[in-house]
Amino acid sequence: MKTFENEVGQTLRAHVPVGTRLLVAVSGGPDSVALAHVLRGQPYPLVIGHVDHRLRRGSAGDAQFVRHLSRDWDLPFRMKIANVKARARAQHLGIEEAARDLRYAALSDLARRNHCAMIVTGHTASDQIETVLMNFLRGSGPAGLAGMPFVRRMDQSGYLPVVRPLLRAGRGEVLRYLKMHRLPYRQDPSNRSDRFTRNRIRHSSLPALEKLYPGFSQRVLEAADIFRQEEEYWTPIVLRVLRKTVRKDGKKITVVLPRLLRYH
């Protein structure tokens, strides 16, 4: 029988070996609470990780909520505080970008300190649709239009691999699961503010497009899957070609122009 728990478990096992110690990123919101609750029934040791961005007055209450939830579920709780506003000022970044960078840096640090091999986040299909549209509006190519992968491998930033087992679940499924299990969660007031691009897409653009073109959201997900498969196919081919065409010796880089000019 197809259930929310089975779907999440199958997705996780398809990407992560059973028994891998995982840091579950829990903000206290509905998606991450549902994720942590589902994972309790899966064959993985878990640590709950929480990052307090200190961007609003109620953030300490979120941290306390997640701490109590972890205690009730008999799971280890670990937390870090991130100074997002200072990072945004120092790096000339937007608040959203600075928060994302610091969040993954903090989660990676917590995971390493607690011997976790991967980070698990509660990104859903709804987040994926919003991400693809945001990337499209920025003028992104296929890599951006592929959206978020189920697994993001360790990158040059040094962040640990991230797995997103809810990426095929919509917000409606998550809320039904929470209601069925009578699970409490916190609502972030900033999610209602149209000051952020993602919220404007969520509250205005997507509902309007869905009304004009019923099934629009599903088609965005399908397009992202196609782009992701294209990227997965071409990336190793391009890297092999690159190794034949570009040579690096210390600080010196040599490009074999005759070979390069033969390519598309």
N, C-alpha and C positions, 0 to 999 in steps of 0.2 A: 504493500500500500504506500502510495506517494504521500509523504508528510513533510512539513517544514524541516523537522529534525533529520529525516532521512536524506533530504536534498542537501542540507548543509554538511552532514557527515560524509556523504559520497563525494562532494566537491572537495572537502578538506583532505580526505584520504587519496584523492586523485593527484594531489599536489604535494602532500606532506607525509613522510613515512610515519606509521603508527609508532607511538612512544616518544616522539619528538617533544621536548619541553618547550612550551609556547608562552609568550607574554601576550595577554589579551588586553588591548587598549580599550579601556572603559571610561567614557566621559560622564556617564550617568544618564545619557539620552536614551531614547527607545531602541535605536539600532544596536548600540553597544551592549545594553542590558540584555536584549534578546540573544545576542551572539554569545555572551558569557554564559547565560543560562543553558543554551543548547550545548555548548562545548563541555559543560560539566558531565554530560552523558557520553562523551566520546573518549576513545582510548589515548588521551594525551595528558601529561602532567601540565597544570596551568599555574600561571602567576598573573594576578590582576595588576595592570599598570595604569596609572592616572597622571595626567599632566595638567597642572593648574596654570593657565595662561595669565591669570590676574588682570583680565580685561574688563571685568565687571564686578560689582559688589557681591553678587551671589556665588562667586566661583568657589569660595571656601566651603559653602554649603554643599556644592556638588562633590567636592573632595570627601567631605564627611559622609555623604550619602553612599558613595562608592566604597568607602572604608567599612561602613556598617554592612553593606551588601556582601562584601568579601568575607567578613566575619561570619555572617549568617550562613554562607555557603561553604565555610571552612576552607577558603582559598587564601594564599598569601597575598598581601596588598603592598604595593610599592608605589611611591609617588615622587614627582619632581615638580618644582616651580620654575616657570619660564618667564623671563622678563621680555615680553613681546614688544612693548612700546620702545624699550631701549634698543633692541635689535633693529626695529624698523627705522628709528632715527639714525643709528650708526651706519646702516647699510643702504639707506635711502630706498627702503622697500615699503610696499603697502602692508597694512596690518594683516590681511589674509595670508600673504606670501610669507611674511616674517613668522606668523603663528605656525604655518605648516612646516617651515624649515626647523623651527625650534622644537616642535612637537615630535618630529621623527628623530631628531638628534637626541632628545630626552628619552624617547622610547627605546632607541638603540642602546643608550647607556644603561637604562634599567634592565634591558634584556641581557646584556653582557654581564652585568653585576650579579644577575640571578641565574646564570648558566642556561639561558633560553636561546635556542638556535634561530627562532623566527618570531616575528611580531604578527599578531592577527588583528585586523581592524574590521569594523562593522559597516564598511561601504556597501550600499545596496544598488540595485538596478536604477533606482531613482537618482542616486548620486552619479552613476555612470552616464545617464542621459544628460544631466546638467553639465558634466565635465566635457562631454563631446561637443555640446553646443557652445560652451565657453571657448573651447579650443578653436572651433570653427569661426567664431566671431573675432578671434585674435588673428585669423589668417593662417592657422596651422596646416601642415601637410599631413600625409597619411599617418605618421607616428602619433600626432595629436588626436586625429580623428579616430584612432584605434581605442582611445580612452584609457582606462585603467586596466592593466592585466590582472588575472587572478593571482599571479605571483610576480612581485617585483624583486628581481635579484639584487644582491648587494651592488651598489653603484660606486662611482668615484668619490662620492661624499662620505663613504664609509658606513652608511646606514645599513643595518641588518636587513635580510630579506623580509618582505611583507607579503602576507597571504590574505585574500579577501573572499572568504567562503560564502558571503551573502550577496555576491555580485549579481546573481540571477533573481534575487528576491526583491519584490517591490515593497514600498512602505506599507501598503495595505496588508500584505502578508505578515510583516513584522508586527503591526499593531494588533492583528487578530491573534497572533501567538501570545503577545503580552496579555491580552484580555483573557484568553483561554487559561493561562497559568496565573492570572491575577498578580502580575509582576509590576511593582512600582517603578517609576522612572522620573527623571527631571526634564523640564523643558527649558532650553536656553532662549531667553528673550531676544537675543541678537539674531536668532533665526527668523524672526518676524520683521526685522529691519530691512528696508529696501536700500539701505546705504551700501550693501554689498552686492556685487554683480551676481553671484550665485542665487541670492534671494530674489533678485528682480526676475531672473530667468524662471525660478521655481514658482513664484507667485503670479507673474504676469505673462511672460512670453510663452511658457509651456502650455498653460491652460488655453491660451488663445490659439496656439497652433494645433492643439489637440481638438479644439472645437471646429476649426476650419478643415482639418485633415484627420478624421478619426483614425486611430491606429498609428499616429505619428510617432509616439514615444517608442512603440515596439519596433518600428522601422529604423529608428535611430540606433537602437540596440543591435539590430541585425546588421546595419551598415558598419558599426564599430567592430563586430565580430569579423566581418569580411576584411576590414583594414588590418585588424590584429593578425589574422592568418597570413595576409600579404606580407606584413612586417616580419613575422616569424620565418617565412620562407626566404625572403630576400636578404635579411640581415647577415646570416652566415656567408651567403654568396658574395655580398659586397665586401665583407671583411677579408675573404680569401683573395679577392681581386686587389683590394687595397694593399695587402701584404706583398703582392707581386709588383705593385706600382710605386709604392712609397717606401723608402728605406730611411731609418733613423740611426744615426751614429752619434751618441752623445747629444749635443745641442744642434748638430747638423742634420738637416732633413733633405733628402734627395728624391726628386720625382722623375720617373722614367716617362718623359713626355711622349715619345712615339707610342708607347703602350696606352698611356692615358687618353691620347687623342683618338684612338680607335674605338673607345667606348661611347655609348649613347650619351 
